[in-house]
Amino acid sequence: MDRIYEEIAFLGYYLHWSYGELMDMEHRERLRFCREVSRINDKMNQETRGKNIFDVF
C-alpha cells in the first residue's frame, strides 16, 4: 500500500495530475510513468551537474 502512495505523490508532484486521475490508472501504467519521469529527471540532472546557473559563458 505504501508503494501506491509513493507513486501517486511522485507523479502528482512532477506532473500535477489529480489523485483521481492517478488512481484510475492501472498499476503498471503508473509505474511506467514513474520510470519515464525518473529517467528524464536523471538526464536533466546529469546535464546540469557541476554547472553554475550564474555562469553566462
C-alpha positions, 0 to 999 in steps of 0.5 A: 500500500505504501508503494501506491502512495509513493507513486501517486505523490511522485507523479502528482508532484512532477506532473500535477495530475489529480489523485483521481486521475492517478488512481484510475490508472492501472498499476503498471501504467503508473509505474511506467510513468514513474520510470519515464519521469525518473529517467528524464529527471536523471538526464536533466540532472546529469546535464546540469551537474557541476554547472553554475546557473550564474555562469553566462559563458 
